[in-house]
């Protein structure tokens, strides 16, 4: 694969046609397989929710509620693919599936398309635009009011992943968003938000009917079958997307002069390798560089696409086998970011990593 020119000497260059030609064969969506995945996930979600209400055993109810939270996440991955238009070959079917799949997580389809497709994917790791887990610099952090500094410390802890996603992403951007976050008003944003709310009211009504049928309390049933899954889902989502673009070897940028689109898609996007069975269960959501490089690849072909990409570009990518130790290291080291030296810092401003732009730049172009 030949390289094109790059305005930053010493940094990698990318031949766009060559990269896309590697991945295009995987960007052919089927019809029956994604429908089966969607129906299967939706059925499991309904089943887990029912068990959470119907069981007489507290431990089973809690376990079912946690499983329901995981299944909200799997349905969200389905909706994420549908929103990219990659899940099935039918655009209208993608929209229908996506809108339904987003109901348990209470996300408006069009608002996710805005925040994820049109902002995050176009400007990955460019701080002023990409708002997902963007790190503060030390001067920015010091200038925050005390309550916001405390909140940032919570966010960048293991227990805080869910709090971050629920407030900074979902509450501010994904359902009747704040004008300060989404200044443009569109009818589809309101309509999709109303659909997500109405869908959740239907879920709540179903839980209440089940509680009445099984002679269980309505409040305890809502707590274990609706609130607990939503809490679990938010933590899982925060946990996953935190690792997509946060790692000691991943760079962030605060200006367009330093930022390069393809560099951000390949080198600033991690492949966190979970055991194969977990990767399968999670719908390949951590095969992230291939997804960023070619968003038309459906989730059921993403694993093979990632393998192909790594055959040619592995020296440039952050590929990490997930371990508690490496994850804890990331959480410990990646608190703030020095955008001049491209080093991660702790909250005192002490560097915790080498420059994230140094790694792999001596590797030959594939």
C-alpha positions, 0 to 999 in steps of 0.5 A: 500500500503506497502512502500519500503526502502528509503536511506533518513530517514524521507522521503517517500518511494514508492512501485513502483508496488503498484503505477503503479497497481493503475494507469494501468487500466487507461492506455488503449488508445482508437482509435475513441475518440482521433481522434475525439478530434484531429479533433475537436481541429484542426477544431476549430483552423482553424475556429478561425484563419479564423475569425481572418482574415475575421471579419471586427470588430477589437474586434472580430479579437483580440478575435479570435486571442486569442482563436486561441492561446488557441487552439494552446495550446490544440493541443499541449496537444494532441501532447504531449500525442501522443509524449508519445505514450498514445493518441491512441493505434497506434504508427504510428498514434501517431507520425502522429497526434503529428507532425501535432498537433505541427505545430501551436506551431512550435515544432519539435516532436523529440526535444520535445521527447528529452527535455520532455520525456527523460530529464524532466520526467526522472530527474524531479526537478533535477537542473543539468539536468531538465532545465524547470523552474529550480530556481537559488540559491542565489550565482548563481543568484548573479554571473549572468551578470546584463542583465541576472539577469534582465531577470530572474526577468522578467521571474519570474513575471506574464507577463514574463511566455511567454517570458521565454517559448518562449526563454528558452524552445522553441527558445533554444531547440525545433526548430533547437536547439543551439548546447550548449543546444542540442549537439547531432546532429540527422537527425530527429531533423533537419527533424522535425524542417523543418516540423514545419517550412514548416507547419507554412509557410503553415499556413502563406500562408493560412492567406495571401490567406484569407486576399486577399479573404476578402480584408484585409491587409496582415500585419494586418492579419498576426499580428492578426491571426498568431503572436497574437496566438503565443504570447498567446500560449507561455504565456499560456504554460509558465503559465501552466508549471510554476505551474506544478513544482513551488510552496512553497511546492515543492522541487528542488534538485541539486545533485543525492544523495538527489534526488529520482525519485518517490518522484519527480514524486509524491511530486514535481509535483503539482495538481492545481485544476481549475474549472471542466469546465476549466479542461475539456477545457484544456484537463486535463493538470493540473492533473499532478502527475498522468501523471508523475506517469504513462505517458501511461495514455491518457489525456481523462482518466487522471482526473479519474486516478488523483482521484484514485492516490489522494485516496491513496497518497493525504497526500504526494501531493501538491493539490491546488485549483487554486485562484489568491491569491495562484498563486500570492503567488507562483509568489511572494515567488518562485524566488530563491531556497536554495538547502541546506535547501530546502527553496524558497527565494526572490531575496534578498536571504530572505527565503519566505517558510519553508523547502519544504521537511518537509511537509507531511513526517510525514504522514503514508504510504498508 
